[in-house]
Amino acid sequence: MARQLRQHLSGLELLVGAEIDPSMAEMAAESCDDVVVGDVHDTLLAGKFERFGQFDLIICADSLEHTADPWSILLLLRQLLADDGVVVISLPNSRHYSLWTSLAFRGVWPYRSRGINDRTHLRFFCLLNMFELASSAELDITSIAPVYRLVERPSRINRFARFFAFPLLREHLAFQYTLVMKPSSRSPVRPRSQPPHRIKRLIRRSEHLSTELS
């Protein structure tokens, strides 16, 4: 992912990655300025990111659902965020119809090697859970971008899913949500480190990248 970030987000002054797998961290280091290796919750608690200062953009792309305590992780990341910085996260939607129809009509949890029902997922979110996650980390959601799918697996037919996303159906067709969040107005003010217009440009490109990776 770091390589794609370099390609899509021009003008990055510092790109820091987090990776639990040492071999994957070596690959990420080819595109990152630095990579913190270890469990992200443990490394955050240990203050291993503080030496980089405040971040203007933090991206958690399809990662928080793989952690035991995404609420604490997002709150710790929030403490590393500049006052005018943003957090972009993408999460699978457990309200997608493919999950509940499997439970209701087949009586089985549809474990997969990827996607909504990835076997390595530890936490599960519907849209309301995502709002609660943001609130618990003192973040306000500024935009939500759904990725609609008619079938869970990647397929050409999914390009037509958005045409069926009527109000009563859209949450059941949303395969993934990308959320852009900013520090809550209730949170303490921190000094700004980059012009807002630059951050907005990074947000637009990171949203596009997250959709490409889904």
N, C-alpha and C positions, 0 to 999 in steps of 0.2 A: 504493500500500500504506500510506503514511503516514496517509492519511485514515482508512483502516479501522482502523489501530492506535489512532488517537485515539478512534474510536467504540467500540472493543472494550475497550481498556485504560484504564479511568478512573483518575484520580489520578496521571497521569504528571507528574513535576516537570520533566523535560527529555527531549525526544525529538530525537535526532540521527540524520540519515540520511547515507548514502554513495551517490553516484551518479556514474557516469562520463560520462553524457550531459548536457551543460549545459542543454538544453531540458527534459529530464526532471527535472533538479535544481531548475529554477524551479518546476515543478509541485509537487514534493515540499516545497519551501520554504513553500508555502501551509499545510501541516499540521505541518511540523517546526519546532522552535525554531532549528535550524541544520542545514545540509547541507554536507558536505565533498565537493567536486567533484573528480573525477579517478579514475585507476585505484586501486582500494582497496589493493592491495599497495604501490604507491608512496606513497600518502598515509599509510599506517600506518608505513612505514619513515621517512617524513619527520617523524613525530611530530605530525601535524596533529590527532589526536584527544586528545592528552594534556592540552590546555587544558580539557577537559571533566571531568577527574578520572576516578575509577573508575566503572564502570557496574555497575548491579545486574542488568540484563537485556540480553543481546545476542542479536538475532535475525538469522539468515541464512536467509531463506526462498527456496528454489529459486534460489540465487545462486552457491554455491561451485563447482558443476559448470561454471559459465561462466568460471572463472578458470584461469590456467595453473598456479598453485601454491597450491591450497587448503590444503595442509599448513602452509605458512609463514604464510598469512593467518590461519588459526585459531589458531596459536601466538601471533601478534602480537596478536590480539584477546584471547586469554587473559591477556595482560599488562595489559590494560585493565580486567579483571574484578575486582570486589571479592571478598573471600574467601568471602562467603556469596551471591555472585551466581550467576547461571545463564546458560548459553548454550542457545538453542533453534535447531536447524537442521533444515531439511527437504531431503531429497535424493531424486532419482528412483532407483528400483531397477533396475539393469541385468540383474537375473536374472528379470525378468518374462517369462513364457512367450512373449509376442508378439515379443520380440527374438530369442530363441534359435530359435524355430520358423521365423522368417523367414530366419535364417542357415542353418539345417539343411535346410530344404525348398525355399526359394526362392533361396538363394545370394546374397542381397542384404541390405545394411544398410539398414533401413527409415527413412531420413531423413524427418523431419517438420518442420513449422513450429512445433511445440510438443510438450510431453510428454517421455517418456523419451528419445526419439531426436531431440530438437530439434537442428537443424543448427548452432546456436551453442554446443552443449556441447563443452567441451574435456577434461573428465575424467569418468570413469564409475565408479560404485560399486555393489557388492553389499553385503549386510549386514556381512560380515566386513571389507570395506574401510572401512566406516563406523566399526567398532570400532577399527581401526588408525588412522584419522584422528583420533579422539578421543584415543587413547593418545599419539599423536605430539605433541598439543597440551597434554599433561598435564591431561586432563579425564577424568572418570569419567561414564559414561552411567548416569543414574538411571531413565530410562523411555524406552520405544520405542513409538510409535504408528504402526502400518501403515495405509495407505489401500489397500484392495483394489479391483481392477478386473478384470472379465471381458474387457473390450475396452479398448484403449488410449485411444480417443477418449471424451470425455464422453458418457454414455448412461444412460438410465434402468435398463438391465439391470445396470449396475454396483452397484445397491443390493443385489443378491442375491449379490454376490461373496463376502461374509463367510461365507455359509452353506457355501461350498465350500472354505474355508480350513482344510483338515485339515492335520495336522502335516507330511506329506510334500509338500503342495501350497502351503502358505501363502506361502513365499518366492517361488514362481513366480506367485502372484496379487497379491503386494504391488507396487503401482504406485509408491508413495512411502513413505518413512519419515520421521517426525518424531521427533527425538531431543532429550531434555532432558539437559544435562550440567552438572556442577559441577566446581570445581577439584579435582584429584586430591589425595588425602591426602598424597601425596609432595611436593606443592608448598608453597612458603613461605606462611605465614599472613599475611593482610592484614586491616586493621581493617574492621569491619562498618559499612555506611553506612545500611542500612534494616532494619526489623524483618523477620525471616524469614517471618512469616505474610503480609505484604504481597507478598513475592516469590512465594510459593506461589500467591497469587491471580492474579498476572500470568502465571505459567507456565500455569495452567489456561486462561486466556483466550487466550494466544498459541498454545497447542496447537489450540484450537478454531478460531482464525483461520487457522492454517496449513492445516487440513483444508478450510476453506471456499475457500481460494485455489487448492487443487489441482485 
